[in-house]
């Protein structure tokens, strides 16, 4: 069971690495979103 878990973890990490590697950060947009919400990220007020 442990070897299967390790293989599954390796697969998930490799897949996630590909996803994260393709991301870009738009700092200006992040700042504008924070300003719009008053810093209430992931709070009930936003939802």
mmCIF file as Biopython writes it, N, C-alpha, C and O atoms, coordinates in Angstrom:
data_model
#
loop_
_atom_site.group_PDB
_atom_site.id
_atom_site.type_symbol
_atom_site.label_atom_id
_atom_site.label_alt_id
_atom_site.label_comp_id
_atom_site.label_asym_id
_atom_site.label_entity_id
_atom_site.label_seq_id
_atom_site.pdbx_PDB_ins_code
_atom_site.Cartn_x
_atom_site.Cartn_y
_atom_site.Cartn_z
_atom_site.occupancy
_atom_site.B_iso_or_equiv
_atom_site.auth_seq_id
_atom_site.auth_asym_id
_atom_site.pdbx_PDB_model_num
ATOM 1   N N  . UNK A ? 1  ? 0.814   -1.184 0.000   1.0 0.0 1  A 1 
ATOM 2   C CA . UNK A ? 1  ? 0.000   0.000  0.000   1.0 0.0 1  A 1 
ATOM 3   C C  . UNK A ? 1  ? 0.867   1.261  0.000   1.0 0.0 1  A 1 
ATOM 4   O O  . UNK A ? 1  ? 0.558   2.216  -0.713  1.0 0.0 1  A 1 
ATOM 5   N N  . UNK A ? 2  ? 1.930   1.278  0.777   1.0 0.0 2  A 1 
ATOM 6   C CA . UNK A ? 2  ? 2.799   2.453  0.832   1.0 0.0 2  A 1 
ATOM 7   C C  . UNK A ? 2  ? 3.474   2.738  -0.514  1.0 0.0 2  A 1 
ATOM 8   O O  . UNK A ? 2  ? 3.551   3.900  -0.913  1.0 0.0 2  A 1 
ATOM 9   N N  . UNK A ? 3  ? 3.968   1.714  -1.230  1.0 0.0 3  A 1 
ATOM 10  C CA . UNK A ? 3  ? 4.550   2.011  -2.544  1.0 0.0 3  A 1 
ATOM 11  C C  . UNK A ? 3  ? 3.539   2.645  -3.502  1.0 0.0 3  A 1 
ATOM 12  O O  . UNK A ? 3  ? 3.884   3.552  -4.260  1.0 0.0 3  A 1 
ATOM 13  N N  . UNK A ? 4  ? 2.293   2.168  -3.470  1.0 0.0 4  A 1 
ATOM 14  C CA . UNK A ? 4  ? 1.262   2.755  -4.326  1.0 0.0 4  A 1 
ATOM 15  C C  . UNK A ? 4  ? 0.995   4.206  -3.945  1.0 0.0 4  A 1 
ATOM 16  O O  . UNK A ? 4  ? 0.804   5.058  -4.813  1.0 0.0 4  A 1 
ATOM 17  N N  . UNK A ? 5  ? 0.984   4.480  -2.663  1.0 0.0 5  A 1 
ATOM 18  C CA . UNK A ? 5  ? 0.764   5.852  -2.202  1.0 0.0 5  A 1 
ATOM 19  C C  . UNK A ? 5  ? 1.909   6.756  -2.647  1.0 0.0 5  A 1 
ATOM 20  O O  . UNK A ? 5  ? 1.687   7.902  -3.036  1.0 0.0 5  A 1 
ATOM 21  N N  . UNK A ? 6  ? 3.125   6.241  -2.589  1.0 0.0 6  A 1 
ATOM 22  C CA . UNK A ? 6  ? 4.280   7.028  -3.024  1.0 0.0 6  A 1 
ATOM 23  C C  . UNK A ? 6  ? 4.228   7.301  -4.521  1.0 0.0 6  A 1 
ATOM 24  O O  . UNK A ? 6  ? 4.542   8.408  -4.961  1.0 0.0 6  A 1 
ATOM 25  N N  . UNK A ? 7  ? 3.838   6.311  -5.301  1.0 0.0 7  A 1 
ATOM 26  C CA . UNK A ? 7  ? 3.713   6.501  -6.746  1.0 0.0 7  A 1 
ATOM 27  C C  . UNK A ? 7  ? 2.617   7.509  -7.076  1.0 0.0 7  A 1 
ATOM 28  O O  . UNK A ? 7  ? 2.788   8.358  -7.951  1.0 0.0 7  A 1 
ATOM 29  N N  . UNK A ? 8  ? 1.506   7.412  -6.381  1.0 0.0 8  A 1 
ATOM 30  C CA . UNK A ? 8  ? 0.408   8.350  -6.613  1.0 0.0 8  A 1 
ATOM 31  C C  . UNK A ? 8  ? 0.820   9.771  -6.230  1.0 0.0 8  A 1 
ATOM 32  O O  . UNK A ? 8  ? 0.472   10.730 -6.918  1.0 0.0 8  A 1 
ATOM 33  N N  . UNK A ? 9  ? 1.558   9.899  -5.137  1.0 0.0 9  A 1 
ATOM 34  C CA . UNK A ? 9  ? 2.037   11.213 -4.711  1.0 0.0 9  A 1 
ATOM 35  C C  . UNK A ? 9  ? 3.015   11.788 -5.724  1.0 0.0 9  A 1 
ATOM 36  O O  . UNK A ? 9  ? 2.953   12.974 -6.046  1.0 0.0 9  A 1 
ATOM 37  N N  . UNK A ? 10 ? 3.914   10.956 -6.224  1.0 0.0 10 A 1 
ATOM 38  C CA . UNK A ? 10 ? 4.873   11.395 -7.236  1.0 0.0 10 A 1 
ATOM 39  C C  . UNK A ? 10 ? 4.152   11.868 -8.494  1.0 0.0 10 A 1 
ATOM 40  O O  . UNK A ? 10 ? 4.504   12.903 -9.061  1.0 0.0 10 A 1 
ATOM 41  N N  . UNK A ? 11 ? 3.155   11.121 -8.925  1.0 0.0 11 A 1 
ATOM 42  C CA . UNK A ? 11 ? 2.382   11.492 -10.109 1.0 0.0 11 A 1 
ATOM 43  C C  . UNK A ? 11 ? 1.685   12.832 -9.895  1.0 0.0 11 A 1 
ATOM 44  O O  . UNK A ? 11 ? 1.723   13.703 -10.764 1.0 0.0 11 A 1 
ATOM 45  N N  . UNK A ? 12 ? 1.047   12.995 -8.733  1.0 0.0 12 A 1 
ATOM 46  C CA . UNK A ? 12 ? 0.317   14.231 -8.444  1.0 0.0 12 A 1 
ATOM 47  C C  . UNK A ? 12 ? 1.264   15.428 -8.382  1.0 0.0 12 A 1 
ATOM 48  O O  . UNK A ? 12 ? 0.943   16.503 -8.887  1.0 0.0 12 A 1 
ATOM 49  N N  . UNK A ? 13 ? 2.423   15.242 -7.766  1.0 0.0 13 A 1 
ATOM 50  C CA . UNK A ? 13 ? 3.391   16.336 -7.674  1.0 0.0 13 A 1 
ATOM 51  C C  . UNK A ? 13 ? 3.945   16.712 -9.045  1.0 0.0 13 A 1 
ATOM 52  O O  . UNK A ? 13 ? 4.117   17.895 -9.343  1.0 0.0 13 A 1 
ATOM 53  N N  . UNK A ? 14 ? 4.222   15.722 -9.871  1.0 0.0 14 A 1 
ATOM 54  C CA . UNK A ? 14 ? 4.722   16.002 -11.220 1.0 0.0 14 A 1 
ATOM 55  C C  . UNK A ? 14 ? 3.674   16.741 -12.042 1.0 0.0 14 A 1 
ATOM 56  O O  . UNK A ? 14 ? 4.000   17.674 -12.777 1.0 0.0 14 A 1 
ATOM 57  N N  . UNK A ? 15 ? 2.432   16.329 -11.920 1.0 0.0 15 A 1 
ATOM 58  C CA . UNK A ? 15 ? 1.346   16.992 -12.654 1.0 0.0 15 A 1 
ATOM 59  C C  . UNK A ? 15 ? 1.175   18.423 -12.153 1.0 0.0 15 A 1 
ATOM 60  O O  . UNK A ? 15 ? 0.994   19.344 -12.950 1.0 0.0 15 A 1 
ATOM 61  N N  . UNK A ? 16 ? 1.230   18.610 -10.849 1.0 0.0 16 A 1 
ATOM 62  C CA . UNK A ? 16 ? 1.071   19.943 -10.280 1.0 0.0 16 A 1 
ATOM 63  C C  . UNK A ? 16 ? 2.233   20.852 -10.670 1.0 0.0 16 A 1 
ATOM 64  O O  . UNK A ? 16 ? 2.046   22.051 -10.874 1.0 0.0 16 A 1 
ATOM 65  N N  . UNK A ? 17 ? 3.424   20.284 -10.773 1.0 0.0 17 A 1 
ATOM 66  C CA . UNK A ? 17 ? 4.586   21.060 -11.193 1.0 0.0 17 A 1 
ATOM 67  C C  . UNK A ? 17 ? 4.358   21.633 -12.589 1.0 0.0 17 A 1 
ATOM 68  O O  . UNK A ? 17 ? 4.701   22.785 -12.856 1.0 0.0 17 A 1 
ATOM 69  N N  . UNK A ? 18 ? 3.779   20.830 -13.475 1.0 0.0 18 A 1 
ATOM 70  C CA . UNK A ? 18 ? 3.479   21.311 -14.828 1.0 0.0 18 A 1 
ATOM 71  C C  . UNK A ? 18 ? 2.449   22.427 -14.802 1.0 0.0 18 A 1 
ATOM 72  O O  . UNK A ? 18 ? 2.553   23.386 -15.566 1.0 0.0 18 A 1 
ATOM 73  N N  . UNK A ? 19 ? 1.462   22.312 -13.937 1.0 0.0 19 A 1 
ATOM 74  C CA . UNK A ? 19 ? 0.425   23.345 -13.834 1.0 0.0 19 A 1 
ATOM 75  C C  . UNK A ? 19 ? 1.024   24.650 -13.315 1.0 0.0 19 A 1 
ATOM 76  O O  . UNK A ? 19 ? 0.810   25.713 -13.897 1.0 0.0 19 A 1 
ATOM 77  N N  . UNK A ? 20 ? 1.768   24.561 -12.228 1.0 0.0 20 A 1 
ATOM 78  C CA . UNK A ? 20 ? 2.330   25.754 -11.594 1.0 0.0 20 A 1 
ATOM 79  C C  . UNK A ? 20 ? 3.386   26.401 -12.487 1.0 0.0 20 A 1 
ATOM 80  O O  . UNK A ? 20 ? 3.528   27.623 -12.500 1.0 0.0 20 A 1 
ATOM 81  N N  . UNK A ? 21 ? 4.114   25.594 -13.220 1.0 0.0 21 A 1 
ATOM 82  C CA . UNK A ? 21 ? 5.171   26.103 -14.080 1.0 0.0 21 A 1 
ATOM 83  C C  . UNK A ? 21 ? 4.614   27.028 -15.165 1.0 0.0 21 A 1 
ATOM 84  O O  . UNK A ? 21 ? 5.316   27.923 -15.637 1.0 0.0 21 A 1 
ATOM 85  N N  . UNK A ? 22 ? 3.367   26.818 -15.558 1.0 0.0 22 A 1 
ATOM 86  C CA . UNK A ? 22 ? 2.770   27.633 -16.606 1.0 0.0 22 A 1 
ATOM 87  C C  . UNK A ? 22 ? 2.043   28.869 -16.108 1.0 0.0 22 A 1 
ATOM 88  O O  . UNK A ? 22 ? 1.500   29.626 -16.913 1.0 0.0 22 A 1 
ATOM 89  N N  . UNK A ? 23 ? 2.019   29.090 -14.806 1.0 0.0 23 A 1 
ATOM 90  C CA . UNK A ? 23 ? 1.300   30.236 -14.261 1.0 0.0 23 A 1 
ATOM 91  C C  . UNK A ? 23 ? 2.123   31.516 -14.368 1.0 0.0 23 A 1 
ATOM 92  O O  . UNK A ? 23 ? 3.352   31.496 -14.296 1.0 0.0 23 A 1 
ATOM 93  N N  . UNK A ? 24 ? 1.419   32.614 -14.538 1.0 0.0 24 A 1 
ATOM 94  C CA . UNK A ? 24 ? 2.068   33.917 -14.497 1.0 0.0 24 A 1 
ATOM 95  C C  . UNK A ? 24 ? 1.334   34.777 -13.475 1.0 0.0 24 A 1 
ATOM 96  O O  . UNK A ? 24 ? 0.145   34.581 -13.225 1.0 0.0 24 A 1 
ATOM 97  N N  . UNK A ? 25 ? 2.045   35.719 -12.895 1.0 0.0 25 A 1 
ATOM 98  C CA . UNK A ? 25 ? 1.472   36.592 -11.872 1.0 0.0 25 A 1 
ATOM 99  C C  . UNK A ? 25 ? 1.293   37.985 -12.465 1.0 0.0 25 A 1 
ATOM 100 O O  . UNK A ? 25 ? 2.236   38.572 -12.996 1.0 0.0 25 A 1 
ATOM 101 N N  . UNK A ? 26 ? 0.084   38.501 -12.367 1.0 0.0 26 A 1 
ATOM 102 C CA . UNK A ? 26 ? -0.215  39.871 -12.784 1.0 0.0 26 A 1 
ATOM 103 C C  . UNK A ? 26 ? -0.380  40.694 -11.508 1.0 0.0 26 A 1 
ATOM 104 O O  . UNK A ? 26 ? -1.475  40.797 -10.956 1.0 0.0 26 A 1 
ATOM 105 N N  . UNK A ? 27 ? 0.723   41.274 -11.054 1.0 0.0 27 A 1 
ATOM 106 C CA . UNK A ? 27 ? 0.740   41.974 -9.767  1.0 0.0 27 A 1 
ATOM 107 C C  . UNK A ? 27 ? -0.229  43.150 -9.743  1.0 0.0 27 A 1 
ATOM 108 O O  . UNK A ? 27 ? -0.859  43.414 -8.718  1.0 0.0 27 A 1 
ATOM 109 N N  . UNK A ? 28 ? -0.353  43.853 -10.857 1.0 0.0 28 A 1 
ATOM 110 C CA . UNK A ? 28 ? -1.271  44.996 -10.894 1.0 0.0 28 A 1 
ATOM 111 C C  . UNK A ? 28 ? -2.712  44.555 -10.706 1.0 0.0 28 A 1 
ATOM 112 O O  . UNK A ? 28 ? -3.481  45.200 -9.993  1.0 0.0 28 A 1 
ATOM 113 N N  . UNK A ? 29 ? -3.073  43.454 -11.348 1.0 0.0 29 A 1 
ATOM 114 C CA . UNK A ? 29 ? -4.441  42.953 -11.200 1.0 0.0 29 A 1 
ATOM 115 C C  . UNK A ? 29 ? -4.687  42.435 -9.784  1.0 0.0 29 A 1 
ATOM 116 O O  . UNK A ? 29 ? -5.760  42.640 -9.217  1.0 0.0 29 A 1 
ATOM 117 N N  . UNK A ? 30 ? -3.684  41.765 -9.220  1.0 0.0 30 A 1 
ATOM 118 C CA . UNK A ? 30 ? -3.818  41.295 -7.841  1.0 0.0 30 A 1 
ATOM 119 C C  . UNK A ? 30 ? -4.054  42.468 -6.901  1.0 0.0 30 A 1 
ATOM 120 O O  . UNK A ? 30 ? -4.914  42.403 -6.022  1.0 0.0 30 A 1 
ATOM 121 N N  . UNK A ? 31 ? -3.287  43.542 -7.086  1.0 0.0 31 A 1 
ATOM 122 C CA . UNK A ? 31 ? -3.430  44.719 -6.235  1.0 0.0 31 A 1 
ATOM 123 C C  . UNK A ? 31 ? -4.815  45.335 -6.404  1.0 0.0 31 A 1 
ATOM 124 O O  . UNK A ? 31 ? -5.442  45.723 -5.419  1.0 0.0 31 A 1 
ATOM 125 N N  . UNK A ? 32 ? -5.299  45.431 -7.645  1.0 0.0 32 A 1 
ATOM 126 C CA . UNK A ? 32 ? -6.617  46.039 -7.862  1.0 0.0 32 A 1 
ATOM 127 C C  . UNK A ? 32 ? -7.719  45.193 -7.234  1.0 0.0 32 A 1 
ATOM 128 O O  . UNK A ? 32 ? -8.681  45.735 -6.691  1.0 0.0 32 A 1 
ATOM 129 N N  . UNK A ? 33 ? -7.589  43.878 -7.304  1.0 0.0 33 A 1 
ATOM 130 C CA . UNK A ? 33 ? -8.586  43.003 -6.673  1.0 0.0 33 A 1 
ATOM 131 C C  . UNK A ? 33 ? -8.571  43.155 -5.153  1.0 0.0 33 A 1 
ATOM 132 O O  . UNK A ? 33 ? -9.624  43.188 -4.517  1.0 0.0 33 A 1 
ATOM 133 N N  . UNK A ? 34 ? -7.385  43.245 -4.583  1.0 0.0 34 A 1 
ATOM 134 C CA . UNK A ? 34 ? -7.294  43.449 -3.134  1.0 0.0 34 A 1 
ATOM 135 C C  . UNK A ? 34 ? -7.885  44.793 -2.735  1.0 0.0 34 A 1 
ATOM 136 O O  . UNK A ? 34 ? -8.554  44.908 -1.707  1.0 0.0 34 A 1 
ATOM 137 N N  . UNK A ? 35 ? -7.634  45.811 -3.557  1.0 0.0 35 A 1 
ATOM 138 C CA . UNK A ? 35 ? -8.194  47.133 -3.269  1.0 0.0 35 A 1 
ATOM 139 C C  . UNK A ? 35 ? -9.717  47.124 -3.375  1.0 0.0 35 A 1 
ATOM 140 O O  . UNK A ? 35 ? -10.400 47.761 -2.573  1.0 0.0 35 A 1 
ATOM 141 N N  . UNK A ? 36 ? -10.253 46.402 -4.368  1.0 0.0 36 A 1 
ATOM 142 C CA . UNK A ? 36 ? -11.707 46.320 -4.554  1.0 0.0 36 A 1 
ATOM 143 C C  . UNK A ? 36 ? -12.395 45.658 -3.370  1.0 0.0 36 A 1 
ATOM 144 O O  . UNK A ? 36 ? -13.478 46.078 -2.960  1.0 0.0 36 A 1 
ATOM 145 N N  . UNK A ? 37 ? -11.773 44.633 -2.827  1.0 0.0 37 A 1 
ATOM 146 C CA . UNK A ? 37 ? -12.403 43.863 -1.751  1.0 0.0 37 A 1 
ATOM 147 C C  . UNK A ? 37 ? -11.995 44.343 -0.367  1.0 0.0 37 A 1 
ATOM 148 O O  . UNK A ? 37 ? -12.476 43.821 0.639   1.0 0.0 37 A 1 
ATOM 149 N N  . UNK A ? 38 ? -11.120 45.323 -0.307  1.0 0.0 38 A 1 
ATOM 150 C CA . UNK A ? 38 ? -10.668 45.820 0.988   1.0 0.0 38 A 1 
ATOM 151 C C  . UNK A ? 38 ? -9.842  44.800 1.746   1.0 0.0 38 A 1 
ATOM 152 O O  . UNK A ? 38 ? -9.763  44.850 2.973   1.0 0.0 38 A 1 
ATOM 153 N N  . UNK A ? 39 ? -9.225  43.873 1.025   1.0 0.0 39 A 1 
ATOM 154 C CA . UNK A ? 39 ? -8.378  42.865 1.653   1.0 0.0 39 A 1 
ATOM 155 C C  . UNK A ? 39 ? -9.132  41.685 2.238   1.0 0.0 39 A 1 
ATOM 156 O O  . UNK A ? 39 ? -8.540  40.862 2.936   1.0 0.0 39 A 1 
ATOM 157 N N  . UNK A ? 40 ? -10.430 41.587 1.967   1.0 0.0 40 A 1 
ATOM 158 C CA . UNK A ? 40 ? -11.231 40.488 2.526   1.0 0.0 40 A 1 
ATOM 159 C C  . UNK A ? 40 ? -11.222 39.291 1.576   1.0 0.0 40 A 1 
ATOM 160 O O  . UNK A ? 40 ? -12.262 38.880 1.062   1.0 0.0 40 A 1 
ATOM 161 N N  . UNK A ? 41 ? -10.054 38.753 1.359   1.0 0.0 41 A 1 
ATOM 162 C CA . UNK A ? 41 ? -9.897  37.619 0.457   1.0 0.0 41 A 1 
ATOM 163 C C  . UNK A ? 41 ? -10.454 36.362 1.104   1.0 0.0 41 A 1 
ATOM 164 O O  . UNK A ? 41 ? -10.159 36.070 2.263   1.0 0.0 41 A 1 
ATOM 165 N N  . UNK A ? 42 ? -11.256 35.621 0.357   1.0 0.0 42 A 1 
ATOM 166 C CA . UNK A ? 42 ? -11.857 34.364 0.817   1.0 0.0 42 A 1 
ATOM 167 C C  . UNK A ? 42 ? -12.676 34.547 2.089   1.0 0.0 42 A 1 
ATOM 168 O O  . UNK A ? 42 ? -12.708 33.655 2.937   1.0 0.0 42 A 1 
ATOM 169 N N  . UNK A ? 43 ? -13.329 35.677 2.229   1.0 0.0 43 A 1 
ATOM 170 C CA . UNK A ? 43 ? -14.178 35.871 3.400   1.0 0.0 43 A 1 
ATOM 171 C C  . UNK A ? 43 ? -15.641 35.821 2.971   1.0 0.0 43 A 1 
ATOM 172 O O  . UNK A ? 43 ? -15.949 35.905 1.782   1.0 0.0 43 A 1 
ATOM 173 N N  . UNK A ? 44 ? -16.508 35.690 3.910   1.0 0.0 44 A 1 
ATOM 174 C CA . UNK A ? 44 ? -17.936 35.618 3.633   1.0 0.0 44 A 1 
ATOM 175 C C  . UNK A ? 44 ? -18.426 36.906 2.974   1.0 0.0 44 A 1 
ATOM 176 O O  . UNK A ? 44 ? -19.363 36.874 2.177   1.0 0.0 44 A 1 
ATOM 177 N N  . UNK A ? 45 ? -17.806 38.029 3.297   1.0 0.0 45 A 1 
ATOM 178 C CA . UNK A ? 45 ? -18.210 39.302 2.703   1.0 0.0 45 A 1 
ATOM 179 C C  . UNK A ? 45 ? -18.031 39.300 1.190   1.0 0.0 45 A 1 
ATOM 180 O O  . UNK A ? 45 ? -18.834 39.890 0.467   1.0 0.0 45 A 1 
ATOM 181 N N  . UNK A ? 46 ? -16.983 38.640 0.711   1.0 0.0 46 A 1 
ATOM 182 C CA . UNK A ? 46 ? -16.722 38.575 -0.722  1.0 0.0 46 A 1 
ATOM 183 C C  . UNK A ? 46 ? -17.673 37.602 -1.387  1.0 0.0 46 A 1 
ATOM 184 O O  . UNK A ? 46 ? -18.172 37.864 -2.482  1.0 0.0 46 A 1 
ATOM 185 N N  . UNK A ? 47 ? -17.927 36.476 -0.729  1.0 0.0 47 A 1 
ATOM 186 C CA . UNK A ? 47 ? -18.779 35.450 -1.315  1.0 0.0 47 A 1 
ATOM 187 C C  . UNK A ? 47 ? -20.216 35.899 -1.285  1.0 0.0 47 A 1 
ATOM 188 O O  . UNK A ? 47 ? -21.100 35.171 -1.736  1.0 0.0 47 A 1 
#
